[in-house]
Amino acid sequence: SQKIEQNSEALNIQEGKTATLTCNYTNYSPAYLQWYRQDPGRGPVFLLLIRENEKEKRKERLKVTFDTTLKQSLFHITASQPADSATYLCALSGDSSYKLIFGSGTRLLVRP
Amino acid sequence: GAVVSQHPSWVICKSGTSVKIECRSLDFQATTMFWYRQFPKQSLMLMATSNEGSKATYEQGVEKDKFLINHASLTLSTLTVTSAHPEDSSFYICSAPPDRGPSYEQYFGPGTRLTVT
């Protein structure tokens, strides 16, 4: 069955450093990979989408890479800030369906 | 940007009663909406796909007679938890992709916290 793995342990980093989160998947060939941010008690908020034929995508301090050979995506936040503290979810989808399959999320804590 | 609302934001009900949760796309039309459930410290689990004008499609293991979904219009989907039990207590979230294709992001509602006593 399809499986998406994100580091279940919280990532604790110092303000100003780069946070790197990992998303690995098996038994799936997604057309799109998306990253969302979720704050406690709130719905997810879209951050970035990357297509299977793209290697890298950037948006302001965010960068996503997508390696379909390794079946892995890396999500980077540069110059991290305490306001970046949240849970980050990766989600996969196919080419013909809106249906998203979510990973379990990684909680990021940025210390001032 | 596109906004999805949910109502209520939280609800407490007694065991055995039914609860209705609304999901609305405020500034765009959505022929498809999704309903998720999220337990504490866990990820979003897709429950069902709500289709405007047709029956919902439920994921494996989700009881369609317990979780009734009605997609009444292009901007409204409702989830009714029937005969709720304490184990149904969870965070229910809907999402609505704009009708532009799966290569675009989805918009999520703020969620509804259901507590069954």
Interface residues (C-beta under 8 A of the other chain):
Chain A: A31 Y32 Q34 Y36 G41 R42 G43 P44 V45 F46 L49 R51 L89 S93 G94 D95 S96 S97 Y98 K99 L100 I101 F102 G103 S104 G105
Chain B: V4 Q6 T32 F34 Q42 S43 L44 M45 L46 T49 F91 I93 S95 P97 P102 S103 Y104 E105 Q106 Y107 F108 G109 P110 G111 R113
